Amino acid sequence: MRNDVRERRTAKGLAQAELARELAVSRQTINSIETGRYTPSLPLAIAIARFFGSSVEEIFHADHD
Amino acid sequence: MPTMTKTNRTYWVTPAVGVAAGLIYLIGFSVGGKPGYGLIALGIMVVFSAGIALAGRRSETVRGLLDHRDERLAGIDLRATAVTAVVMILALLAGFVVEVARGHDGSPYALIGAVGGVAYLGAVGYFRVRS
């Protein structure tokens, strides 16, 4: 699943570690999400979307979209 | 550098279980008349427990495996546990077959396997109701 987490994070001027701290996950998990190796659970996806003031669909995109 | 800096109670469960296991080993060896071996076993478990607790302060992965707050690392832990269980089942089956081939009754492998089978069925039933 593709996502815009990296673009949104860098647009805010945040490091992976800072975003990880905000979301109470590890920096490795943020990196895995950004590179598409890990698809977050619905609660974490919602937390990410809320952090960036967006909806889940605006940040995460199914591969067939 | 770890990003999750606060420790929670879950973080200390594995080290505490390690020390508790060491104490149980000590009791077991003492009852068996070999308290020296028990002290060595307890020492190994205390060092192991302290080692993983300290490693969790430096490694995000170890920390995540201990405190289970990171969902990705919790998932990795779950899958690694499943792989470990499969390996243990294969070892159990191999041990059982060897014992039976030697003309024995297959113990203790048969009993351990039965406990595992009952535990699996109980877990499936529990999680089926809960989810």
Backbone of each chain as ProteinMPNN parsed JSONL, in Angstrom:
{"seq_chain_A": "MRNDVRERRTAKGLAQAELARELAVSRQTINSIETGRYTPSLPLAIAIARFFGSSVEEIFHADHD", "coords_chain_A": {"N_chain_A": [[0.846, -1.207, 0.0], [0.64, 2.137, -0.973], [1.751, 5.325, 0.353], [1.611, 8.71, 1.67], [3.176, 9.478, 3.769], [5.92, 10.071, 4.212], [6.301, 12.375, 2.588], [4.522, 14.175, 3.787], [5.547, 14.282, 6.358], [8.142, 15.348, 5.974], [7.405, 17.763, 4.889], [6.44, 19.024, 7.107], [8.735, 19.381, 8.416], [9.721, 17.461, 10.134], [11.661, 14.971, 11.806], [12.056, 11.395, 11.412], [12.21, 10.192, 13.919], [10.992, 12.104, 15.546], [8.34, 12.118, 14.629], [7.745, 9.502, 15.253], [7.845, 9.61, 18.042], [5.659, 11.252, 18.563], [3.605, 9.577, 17.788], [3.888, 7.442, 19.393], [5.322, 5.152, 18.605], [8.01, 3.096, 17.256], [10.999, 4.473, 15.697], [11.854, 2.868, 13.649], [9.473, 1.714, 12.813], [8.091, 3.873, 11.686], [9.8, 4.333, 9.524], [9.472, 1.898, 8.149], [6.784, 2.078, 7.445], [6.832, 4.321, 5.774], [8.401, 3.401, 3.661], [6.787, 1.504, 2.659], [6.962, -1.101, 3.479], [5.62, -1.938, 5.67], [2.255, -2.111, 6.574], [0.239, -0.076, 8.416], [-1.88, -0.699, 11.326], [-5.456, -0.131, 11.514], [-6.129, 1.658, 13.712], [-3.586, 2.943, 14.065], [-3.201, 4.034, 11.543], [-5.286, 5.859, 11.49], [-4.472, 7.512, 13.572], [-2.152, 8.579, 12.431], [-3.266, 9.934, 10.267], [-4.865, 11.816, 11.608], [-2.883, 13.241, 12.923], [-1.683, 14.584, 10.835], [-3.785, 16.091, 10.054], [-5.556, 15.114, 8.162], [-7.581, 12.82, 6.182], [-7.682, 9.21, 6.368], [-7.806, 8.08, 3.82], [-6.687, 10.062, 2.273], [-4.033, 9.899, 2.792], [-3.181, 7.236, 2.721], [-3.004, 4.913, 0.071], [-4.591, 2.482, -1.813], [-3.029, -0.069, -3.763], [-4.249, -0.474, -6.222], [-5.459, 1.876, -6.787]], "CA_chain_A": [[0.0, 0.0, 0.0], [1.431, 3.372, -1.049], [1.293, 6.374, 1.271], [2.293, 10.01, 1.566], [3.658, 9.83, 5.102], [7.234, 10.73, 4.138], [6.127, 13.72, 2.033], [3.861, 15.027, 4.792], [6.461, 14.465, 7.496], [9.215, 16.281, 5.605], [6.788, 19.083, 4.705], [6.326, 19.61, 8.452], [10.082, 19.54, 8.962], [9.911, 16.514, 11.243], [12.484, 13.768, 11.619], [11.298, 10.163, 11.676], [12.178, 9.964, 15.374], [10.015, 13.029, 16.139], [7.003, 11.609, 14.311], [7.591, 8.269, 16.029], [7.548, 9.992, 19.421], [4.285, 11.766, 18.576], [2.654, 8.49, 17.578], [4.23, 6.387, 20.372], [5.843, 3.942, 17.959], [9.455, 3.203, 17.068], [11.443, 5.128, 14.463], [11.888, 1.81, 12.631], [8.114, 1.518, 12.292], [7.826, 4.991, 10.773], [10.574, 4.069, 8.308], [8.847, 0.779, 7.434], [5.538, 2.577, 6.85], [7.174, 5.228, 4.675], [8.935, 2.647, 2.523], [5.757, 0.58, 2.193], [7.215, -2.47, 3.92], [4.662, -2.265, 6.731], [0.969, -1.427, 6.517], [-0.173, 0.095, 9.813], [-3.241, -1.075, 11.709], [-6.415, 0.966, 11.34], [-5.942, 2.708, 14.731], [-2.378, 3.734, 13.816], [-3.437, 4.81, 10.318], [-6.142, 6.984, 11.883], [-3.635, 8.422, 14.365], [-1.274, 9.277, 11.488], [-4.1, 10.872, 9.506], [-5.248, 12.923, 12.513], [-1.692, 14.049, 13.192], [-1.446, 15.453, 9.684], [-5.013, 16.838, 9.771], [-6.134, 14.597, 6.923], [-8.28, 11.55, 6.341], [-6.843, 8.041, 6.063], [-7.756, 7.884, 2.362], [-5.825, 11.078, 1.646], [-2.623, 9.573, 3.054], [-2.903, 5.859, 2.293], [-3.621, 4.624, -1.216], [-4.515, 1.075, -2.229], [-2.165, -0.182, -4.948], [-5.028, -0.44, -7.469], [-6.033, 3.215, -7.0]], "C_chain_A": [[0.879, 1.255, 0.0], [0.898, 4.384, -0.019], [2.132, 7.636, 1.116], [2.906, 10.443, 2.892], [4.988, 10.587, 5.02], [7.098, 12.175, 3.646], [5.532, 14.663, 3.084], [4.774, 15.293, 5.985], [7.534, 15.503, 7.148], [8.655, 17.686, 5.386], [6.628, 19.797, 6.039], [7.694, 19.829, 9.093], [10.38, 18.617, 10.128], [10.876, 15.405, 10.855], [11.618, 12.544, 11.904], [11.142, 9.927, 13.179], [11.14, 10.869, 16.043], [8.59, 12.562, 15.865], [6.723, 10.345, 15.117], [7.2, 8.588, 17.463], [6.107, 10.482, 19.54], [3.257, 10.631, 18.524], [2.895, 7.313, 18.523], [4.561, 5.062, 19.691], [7.347, 4.123, 17.795], [9.78, 3.939, 15.762], [11.477, 4.116, 13.318], [10.509, 1.613, 11.999], [7.73, 2.639, 11.337], [8.545, 4.765, 9.454], [9.922, 2.959, 7.483], [7.539, 1.205, 6.768], [5.864, 3.436, 5.624], [7.669, 4.487, 3.437], [7.954, 1.6, 2.016], [5.978, -0.855, 2.606], [6.221, -2.904, 4.989], [3.399, -1.427, 6.559], [0.441, -1.294, 7.933], [-1.585, -0.41, 10.059], [-4.156, 0.126, 11.499], [-6.264, 2.043, 12.424], [-4.698, 3.572, 14.48], [-2.538, 4.586, 12.555], [-4.294, 6.038, 10.638], [-5.328, 8.006, 12.683], [-2.707, 9.23, 13.457], [-2.078, 10.337, 10.734], [-4.49, 12.071, 10.37], [-4.066, 13.834, 12.782], [-1.452, 15.04, 12.057], [-2.704, 16.236, 9.275], [-5.684, 16.401, 8.487], [-6.978, 13.368, 7.227], [-7.327, 10.419, 5.965], [-6.697, 7.885, 4.547], [-6.864, 8.899, 1.666], [-4.34, 10.737, 1.808], [-2.275, 8.174, 2.556], [-3.695, 5.538, 1.035], [-3.461, 3.136, -1.534], [-3.759, 1.005, -3.545], [-2.944, -0.088, -6.257], [-5.658, 0.914, -7.742], [-5.239, 3.984, -8.059]], "O_chain_A": [[1.748, 1.417, 0.857], [-0.251, 4.302, 0.416], [3.207, 7.626, 0.516], [3.13, 11.633, 3.117], [5.166, 11.614, 5.675], [7.701, 13.088, 4.211], [5.983, 15.797, 3.245], [4.774, 16.386, 6.55], [7.8, 16.419, 7.926], [9.331, 18.678, 5.657], [6.674, 21.026, 6.102], [7.795, 20.395, 10.181], [11.185, 18.939, 11.001], [10.897, 14.959, 9.708], [10.578, 12.644, 12.555], [10.081, 9.516, 13.648], [10.482, 10.455, 16.997], [7.735, 12.601, 16.749], [5.611, 10.14, 15.603], [6.334, 7.928, 18.04], [5.416, 10.161, 20.507], [2.189, 10.712, 19.129], [2.189, 6.307, 18.46], [4.141, 3.995, 20.137], [7.896, 5.167, 18.148], [8.954, 4.018, 14.852], [11.173, 4.448, 12.172], [10.397, 1.376, 10.797], [7.116, 2.393, 10.299], [7.971, 4.979, 8.385], [9.828, 3.065, 6.26], [7.22, 0.755, 5.668], [5.243, 3.29, 4.571], [7.392, 4.891, 2.308], [8.245, 0.887, 1.056], [5.267, -1.747, 2.142], [6.004, -4.098, 5.192], [3.459, -0.205, 6.419], [0.214, -2.306, 8.596], [-2.385, -0.535, 9.132], [-3.693, 1.254, 11.329], [-6.268, 3.23, 12.099], [-4.743, 4.789, 14.66], [-2.068, 5.722, 12.505], [-4.049, 7.125, 10.115], [-5.476, 9.214, 12.495], [-2.498, 10.422, 13.682], [-1.641, 11.478, 10.58], [-4.448, 13.212, 9.908], [-4.218, 15.053, 12.862], [-1.068, 16.186, 12.288], [-2.693, 16.955, 8.277], [-6.309, 17.208, 7.799], [-7.078, 12.931, 8.374], [-6.299, 10.644, 5.326], [-5.61, 7.597, 4.047], [-6.341, 8.627, 0.585], [-3.497, 11.226, 1.056], [-1.185, 7.957, 2.027], [-4.883, 5.841, 0.933], [-2.353, 2.6, -1.527], [-3.842, 1.926, -4.358], [-2.396, 0.321, -7.281], [-6.306, 1.111, -8.77], [-5.573, 5.126, -8.372]]}, "seq_chain_B": "MPTMTKTNRTYWVTPAVGVAAGLIYLIGFSVGGKPGYGLIALGIMVVFSAGIALAGRRSETVRGLLDHRDERLAGIDLRATAVTAVVMILALLAGFVVEVARGHDGSPYALIGAVGGVAYLGAVGYFRVRS", "coords_chain_B": {"N_chain_B": [[19.01, 5.314, 18.179], [16.643, 5.065, 20.742], [13.212, 5.975, 20.335], [11.025, 5.781, 21.901], [10.852, 6.584, 25.035], [9.854, 6.283, 27.637], [9.411, 3.799, 30.124], [7.185, 1.059, 30.569], [5.052, -1.027, 32.639], [4.888, -3.479, 31.345], [7.324, -3.709, 30.092], [9.029, -4.72, 31.999], [8.2, -7.296, 32.445], [9.273, -9.579, 31.046], [12.088, -9.623, 31.916], [11.522, -9.981, 34.675], [10.172, -12.424, 34.706], [12.261, -13.99, 33.856], [14.048, -13.854, 36.06], [12.375, -14.97, 38.0], [12.104, -17.531, 36.932], [14.724, -18.369, 37.26], [14.84, -18.514, 40.059], [13.025, -20.566, 40.492], [14.408, -22.628, 39.252], [16.538, -22.776, 41.028], [15.221, -23.666, 43.34], [14.335, -26.137, 42.384], [16.771, -27.491, 41.784], [17.835, -27.466, 44.358], [16.032, -29.03, 45.815], [16.602, -31.363, 44.524], [19.032, -31.906, 45.573], [21.261, -30.554, 44.617], [22.219, -27.771, 45.141], [24.217, -26.036, 44.305], [24.313, -26.127, 41.49], [21.844, -25.013, 41.123], [22.275, -22.388, 42.003], [24.038, -21.535, 40.043], [22.373, -21.693, 37.788], [20.449, -19.81, 38.538], [22.075, -17.533, 38.581], [22.765, -17.347, 35.858], [20.247, -16.781, 34.746], [19.645, -14.357, 35.999], [21.668, -12.708, 34.974], [21.013, -12.887, 32.255], [18.44, -11.69, 32.305], [19.035, -9.117, 33.254], [20.652, -8.344, 31.178], [18.9, -8.226, 28.911], [17.184, -6.258, 29.807], [18.871, -4.052, 29.979], [19.723, -3.936, 27.328], [17.404, -3.138, 26.112], [17.407, -0.453, 26.587], [19.095, 0.595, 24.773], [18.479, -0.436, 22.305], [15.982, -0.118, 19.903], [14.521, -2.214, 18.871], [14.746, -4.331, 20.765], [13.587, -3.028, 22.91], [10.986, -2.596, 21.943], [10.147, -5.235, 21.693], [10.016, -5.919, 24.336], [8.251, -4.072, 25.631], [5.956, -4.027, 24.079], [4.564, -1.894, 22.97], [4.811, -0.949, 20.448], [3.181, -1.585, 17.526], [4.102, -2.874, 15.19], [6.484, -4.186, 15.978], [5.358, -5.786, 17.924], [3.827, -7.438, 16.339], [5.867, -8.708, 14.911], [7.045, -10.079, 17.018], [4.969, -11.839, 17.66], [4.791, -13.399, 15.307], [7.349, -14.487, 15.255], [7.226, -15.993, 17.558], [5.33, -17.871, 16.752], [6.744, -19.209, 14.724], [8.776, -20.277, 16.28], [7.238, -22.01, 17.833], [6.42, -23.864, 15.898], [8.882, -25.034, 15.237], [9.483, -26.153, 17.723], [7.393, -28.002, 17.92], [8.036, -29.736, 15.816], [10.47, -30.722, 16.805], [9.511, -31.985, 19.041], [7.864, -33.97, 17.922], [9.819, -35.433, 16.585], [11.335, -36.332, 18.766], [9.404, -37.902, 20.034], [8.935, -39.919, 18.096], [11.474, -41.115, 17.999], [11.667, -42.116, 20.602], [9.515, -43.956, 20.634], [10.395, -45.668, 18.631], [12.51, -46.793, 19.942], [11.276, -48.549, 21.524], [10.01, -47.542, 23.721], [7.408, -45.758, 25.605], [7.013, -43.294, 24.534], [7.024, -41.131, 26.237], [8.702, -38.269, 27.693], [7.544, -36.894, 25.658], [5.021, -37.342, 24.456], [3.215, -36.512, 26.426], [3.888, -33.8, 26.723], [3.29, -32.934, 24.165], [0.535, -33.378, 24.179], [-0.297, -31.536, 26.101], [0.377, -29.193, 24.729], [-1.365, -29.411, 22.524], [-3.904, -29.278, 23.758], [-3.681, -26.735, 24.862], [-3.548, -25.188, 22.531], [-6.094, -25.647, 21.378], [-7.691, -24.592, 23.405], [-6.867, -21.915, 23.313], [-7.686, -21.166, 20.734], [-10.466, -21.403, 21.058], [-10.892, -19.465, 23.056], [-10.03, -17.049, 21.824], [-11.756, -17.029, 19.696], [-14.179, -16.498, 20.855], [-13.63, -14.012, 21.933], [-13.122, -12.338, 19.764]], "CA_chain_B": [[18.55, 5.901, 19.444], [15.231, 4.775, 20.929], [12.33, 7.131, 20.348], [10.055, 5.603, 22.979], [11.761, 6.659, 26.168], [9.25, 5.879, 28.907], [9.197, 2.366, 30.287], [5.937, 0.726, 31.228], [5.162, -2.253, 33.438], [5.101, -4.612, 30.441], [8.763, -3.764, 29.792], [9.759, -5.481, 33.03], [7.636, -8.644, 32.607], [10.216, -10.618, 30.596], [13.184, -9.77, 32.886], [11.014, -10.512, 35.947], [9.92, -13.855, 34.496], [13.585, -14.616, 33.806], [14.55, -13.994, 37.438], [11.49, -15.93, 38.674], [12.481, -18.861, 36.436], [15.983, -18.704, 37.931], [14.532, -18.915, 41.435], [12.395, -21.89, 40.42], [15.503, -23.581, 38.981], [17.272, -22.93, 42.29], [14.426, -24.545, 44.207], [14.348, -27.48, 41.813], [18.09, -28.102, 42.004], [18.033, -27.655, 45.801], [15.245, -30.21, 46.19], [17.309, -32.504, 43.959], [20.305, -32.094, 46.268], [22.37, -29.89, 43.923], [21.971, -26.324, 45.216], [25.255, -25.311, 43.551], [23.818, -25.99, 40.117], [20.728, -24.068, 41.186], [22.817, -21.026, 42.077], [24.581, -21.216, 38.714], [21.217, -21.453, 36.917], [19.879, -18.516, 38.936], [22.999, -16.498, 38.112], [22.611, -17.215, 34.395], [18.966, -16.125, 34.454], [19.733, -12.955, 36.437], [22.504, -12.013, 33.982], [20.199, -12.808, 31.037], [17.368, -10.713, 32.516], [19.644, -7.785, 33.307], [21.144, -8.066, 29.83], [17.846, -7.775, 27.996], [16.65, -4.985, 30.315], [19.822, -3.011, 29.572], [19.708, -3.852, 25.86], [16.211, -2.392, 25.749], [17.672, 0.99, 26.702], [19.913, 1.016, 23.639], [17.943, -0.962, 21.047], [14.547, 0.058, 19.702], [13.914, -3.516, 18.618], [14.621, -5.044, 22.045], [12.613, -2.282, 23.708], [9.653, -2.881, 21.405], [9.8, -6.621, 22.01], [9.741, -6.004, 25.77], [7.099, -3.302, 26.136], [4.8, -4.326, 23.228], [3.785, -0.703, 22.632], [4.923, -0.718, 19.009], [2.384, -2.658, 16.932], [4.895, -3.631, 14.213], [7.366, -5.089, 16.719], [4.496, -6.778, 18.586], [3.49, -8.401, 15.296], [7.082, -9.493, 14.662], [7.181, -10.967, 18.181], [3.943, -12.874, 17.531], [5.156, -14.313, 14.218], [8.555, -15.212, 15.677], [6.76, -16.991, 18.527], [4.671, -18.933, 15.984], [7.807, -19.983, 14.071], [9.42, -21.035, 17.355], [6.32, -23.09, 18.207], [6.479, -24.888, 14.841], [10.154, -25.744, 15.416], [9.362, -26.97, 18.935], [6.493, -29.125, 17.604], [8.81, -30.68, 15.009], [11.427, -31.373, 17.703], [8.7, -32.858, 19.902], [7.471, -35.129, 17.124], [11.028, -36.228, 16.352], [11.646, -36.992, 20.027], [8.387, -38.93, 20.258], [9.177, -41.031, 17.162], [12.699, -41.8, 18.429], [11.346, -42.875, 21.821], [8.66, -45.083, 20.249], [11.246, -46.6, 17.873], [13.367, -47.491, 20.908], [10.444, -49.474, 22.277], [9.447, -46.896, 24.901], [6.023, -45.319, 25.401], [6.961, -41.953, 23.931], [7.089, -40.064, 27.234], [7.648, -37.317, 28.068], [7.139, -36.112, 24.481], [3.586, -37.477, 24.222], [2.507, -35.684, 27.405], [4.126, -32.384, 26.375], [2.5, -32.677, 22.953], [-0.878, -33.311, 24.563], [-0.485, -30.228, 26.754], [0.394, -28.179, 23.659], [-2.589, -29.52, 21.738], [-5.02, -28.75, 24.561], [-3.48, -25.283, 24.97], [-3.909, -24.584, 21.241], [-7.551, -25.67, 21.231], [-8.229, -23.619, 24.36], [-6.584, -20.558, 22.824], [-8.584, -20.908, 19.597], [-11.796, -21.176, 21.603], [-10.899, -18.185, 23.776], [-9.941, -15.909, 20.899], [-12.946, -17.055, 18.844], [-15.234, -15.812, 21.608], [-13.222, -12.628, 22.204], [-12.964, -11.479, 18.573]], "C_chain_B": [[17.054, 5.65, 19.607], [14.394, 6.06, 20.939], [11.299, 7.031, 21.463], [10.837, 5.514, 24.279], [11.162, 6.177, 27.48], [9.115, 4.364, 28.956], [7.842, 2.162, 30.941], [6.114, -0.599, 31.953], [5.476, -3.452, 32.549], [6.575, -4.815, 30.148], [9.492, -4.694, 30.755], [9.26, -6.905, 33.184], [8.649, -9.714, 32.226], [11.422, -10.738, 31.535], [12.717, -10.37, 34.21], [10.739, -12.011, 35.842], [11.247, -14.616, 34.451], [14.146, -14.853, 35.198], [13.702, -15.023, 38.199], [11.824, -17.356, 38.239], [13.783, -19.313, 37.107], [15.756, -19.172, 39.361], [13.894, -20.304, 41.472], [13.451, -22.962, 40.127], [16.283, -23.857, 40.279], [16.539, -23.873, 43.235], [14.48, -25.982, 43.702], [15.665, -28.196, 42.062], [18.328, -28.385, 43.496], [17.279, -28.884, 46.296], [15.949, -31.474, 45.693], [18.683, -32.726, 44.57], [21.504, -31.468, 45.585], [22.173, -28.371, 43.931], [23.01, -25.499, 44.451], [24.84, -25.082, 42.112], [22.673, -24.976, 40.069], [21.206, -22.624, 41.227], [23.4, -20.591, 40.733], [23.437, -20.882, 37.753], [20.572, -20.105, 37.232], [20.764, -17.374, 38.443], [22.871, -16.26, 36.622], [21.335, -16.455, 34.062], [18.97, -14.655, 34.881], [20.551, -12.14, 35.425], [21.725, -11.825, 32.68], [19.141, -11.713, 31.176], [17.919, -9.293, 32.553], [20.122, -7.378, 31.921], [20.061, -7.565, 28.905], [17.235, -6.457, 28.471], [17.566, -3.835, 29.907], [19.825, -2.831, 28.063], [18.508, -3.042, 25.379], [16.4, -0.887, 25.829], [18.439, 1.506, 25.492], [19.303, 0.622, 22.3], [16.432, -0.775, 20.98], [13.845, -1.278, 19.546], [13.698, -4.273, 19.927], [13.561, -4.362, 22.903], [11.19, -2.593, 23.26], [9.195, -4.292, 21.718], [9.436, -6.771, 23.482], [8.451, -5.288, 26.155], [5.826, -3.449, 25.286], [3.965, -3.1, 22.889], [3.794, -0.424, 21.126], [4.244, -1.884, 18.287], [3.175, -3.487, 15.933], [5.802, -4.64, 14.926], [6.568, -6.148, 17.475], [4.093, -7.857, 17.586], [4.667, -9.304, 14.97], [7.268, -10.516, 15.777], [6.215, -12.142, 18.07], [4.318, -13.899, 16.46], [6.394, -15.127, 14.584], [8.186, -16.3, 16.682], [6.103, -18.164, 17.804], [5.711, -19.821, 15.299], [8.515, -20.863, 15.108], [8.56, -22.234, 17.756], [6.361, -24.212, 17.179], [7.754, -25.713, 14.989], [10.08, -26.664, 16.633], [8.466, -28.189, 18.687], [7.24, -30.185, 16.794], [9.814, -31.445, 15.874], [10.713, -32.378, 18.607], [8.307, -34.134, 19.166], [8.67, -36.041, 16.878], [11.396, -37.008, 17.613], [10.692, -38.13, 20.312], [8.662, -40.156, 19.383], [10.417, -41.824, 17.584], [12.419, -42.667, 19.652], [10.507, -44.111, 21.513], [9.493, -46.132, 19.513], [12.181, -47.376, 18.795], [12.576, -48.461, 21.783], [9.859, -48.889, 23.542], [8.037, -46.382, 24.592], [5.907, -43.898, 24.84], [6.981, -40.823, 24.926], [8.522, -39.532, 27.333], [7.08, -36.544, 26.881], [5.635, -36.158, 24.237], [2.797, -36.558, 25.155], [2.665, -34.195, 27.076], [3.318, -32.013, 25.138], [1.028, -32.544, 23.264], [-1.194, -31.979, 25.226], [-0.536, -29.12, 25.706], [-0.887, -28.204, 22.845], [-3.794, -28.956, 22.472], [-4.914, -27.227, 24.677], [-3.891, -24.592, 23.679], [-5.422, -24.526, 21.083], [-8.208, -24.667, 22.18], [-8.035, -22.194, 23.883], [-7.491, -20.2, 21.653], [-9.988, -20.604, 20.101], [-11.911, -19.816, 22.279], [-10.922, -17.0, 22.804], [-11.13, -15.867, 19.94], [-14.083, -16.304, 19.537], [-14.912, -14.327, 21.748], [-13.172, -11.727, 20.971], [-14.016, -11.771, 17.515]], "O_chain_B": [[16.273, 5.981, 18.715], [14.81, 7.086, 21.475], [10.762, 8.04, 21.92], [11.421, 4.474, 24.584], [11.893, 5.706, 28.352], [8.755, 3.725, 27.967], [7.401, 2.972, 31.757], [7.178, -1.216, 31.897], [6.235, -4.338, 32.941], [7.031, -5.945, 29.974], [10.45, -5.369, 30.378], [9.824, -7.665, 33.971], [8.869, -10.655, 32.987], [11.762, -11.854, 31.928], [13.428, -11.177, 34.807], [11.033, -12.772, 36.763], [11.347, -15.739, 34.944], [14.661, -15.933, 35.487], [14.235, -15.844, 38.946], [11.831, -18.277, 39.056], [13.932, -20.478, 37.475], [16.402, -20.113, 39.823], [14.179, -21.11, 42.357], [13.4, -24.061, 40.678], [16.637, -24.996, 40.583], [17.14, -24.757, 43.847], [14.646, -26.922, 44.48], [15.689, -29.349, 42.491], [18.932, -29.394, 43.86], [17.799, -29.675, 47.083], [15.905, -32.518, 46.344], [19.419, -33.618, 44.148], [22.644, -31.794, 45.916], [21.986, -27.755, 42.882], [22.717, -24.391, 44.001], [24.993, -23.984, 41.576], [22.544, -24.197, 39.124], [20.633, -21.747, 40.581], [23.276, -19.433, 40.335], [23.516, -19.913, 36.999], [20.198, -19.355, 36.331], [20.263, -16.366, 37.946], [22.869, -15.116, 36.167], [21.34, -15.582, 33.194], [18.374, -13.809, 34.214], [20.174, -11.025, 35.067], [21.762, -10.755, 32.073], [18.965, -10.9, 30.268], [17.347, -8.379, 31.959], [20.013, -6.214, 31.534], [20.264, -6.587, 28.186], [16.817, -5.634, 27.657], [17.09, -2.764, 29.532], [19.918, -1.707, 27.569], [18.584, -2.347, 24.366], [15.649, -0.128, 25.217], [18.437, 2.705, 25.213], [19.568, 1.258, 21.28], [15.696, -1.209, 21.867], [12.724, -1.464, 20.021], [12.611, -4.795, 20.176], [12.742, -5.024, 23.541], [10.302, -2.823, 24.082], [8.015, -4.532, 21.977], [8.644, -7.641, 23.843], [7.646, -5.824, 26.916], [4.745, -3.045, 25.714], [2.787, -3.23, 22.555], [2.905, 0.246, 20.6], [4.671, -3.032, 18.414], [2.948, -4.693, 15.83], [5.879, -5.803, 14.529], [7.034, -7.273, 17.649], [4.024, -9.037, 17.928], [4.503, -10.509, 14.776], [7.606, -11.672, 15.522], [6.577, -13.286, 18.343], [4.186, -15.105, 16.667], [6.48, -16.313, 14.263], [8.756, -17.39, 16.666], [6.291, -19.317, 18.191], [5.575, -21.045, 15.293], [8.813, -22.03, 14.854], [9.072, -23.329, 17.99], [6.34, -25.387, 17.546], [7.722, -26.939, 14.88], [10.547, -27.802, 16.593], [8.747, -29.28, 19.184], [7.099, -31.382, 17.047], [9.995, -32.652, 15.711], [11.225, -33.459, 18.897], [8.401, -35.235, 19.709], [8.557, -37.265, 16.951], [11.727, -38.192, 17.546], [11.102, -39.195, 20.775], [8.627, -41.289, 19.862], [10.417, -43.054, 17.534], [12.873, -43.808, 19.733], [10.753, -45.185, 22.06], [9.327, -47.332, 19.734], [12.597, -48.487, 18.469], [13.132, -49.111, 22.669], [9.282, -49.61, 24.356], [7.534, -46.542, 23.48], [4.802, -43.376, 24.697], [6.957, -39.659, 24.527], [9.467, -40.279, 27.08], [6.247, -35.654, 27.052], [5.032, -35.153, 23.86], [1.838, -35.909, 24.738], [1.703, -33.43, 27.141], [2.738, -30.93, 25.06], [0.341, -31.7, 22.689], [-2.226, -31.366, 24.953], [-1.376, -28.222, 25.777], [-1.437, -27.155, 22.51], [-4.609, -28.244, 21.886], [-5.917, -26.518, 24.601], [-4.513, -23.53, 23.715], [-5.974, -23.493, 20.704], [-9.159, -23.979, 21.809], [-8.927, -21.358, 24.027], [-8.005, -19.084, 21.574], [-10.629, -19.663, 19.633], [-12.9, -19.104, 22.101], [-11.725, -16.078, 22.944], [-11.478, -14.804, 19.428], [-14.846, -15.576, 18.901], [-15.807, -13.483, 21.69], [-13.179, -10.503, 21.095], [-14.022, -11.138, 16.459]]}, "name": "protein", "num_of_chains": 2, "seq": "MRNDVRERRTAKGLAQAELARELAVSRQTINSIETGRYTPSLPLAIAIARFFGSSVEEIFHADHDMPTMTKTNRTYWVTPAVGVAAGLIYLIGFSVGGKPGYGLIALGIMVVFSAGIALAGRRSETVRGLLDHRDERLAGIDLRATAVTAVVMILALLAGFVVEVARGHDGSPYALIGAVGGVAYLGAVGYFRVRS"}
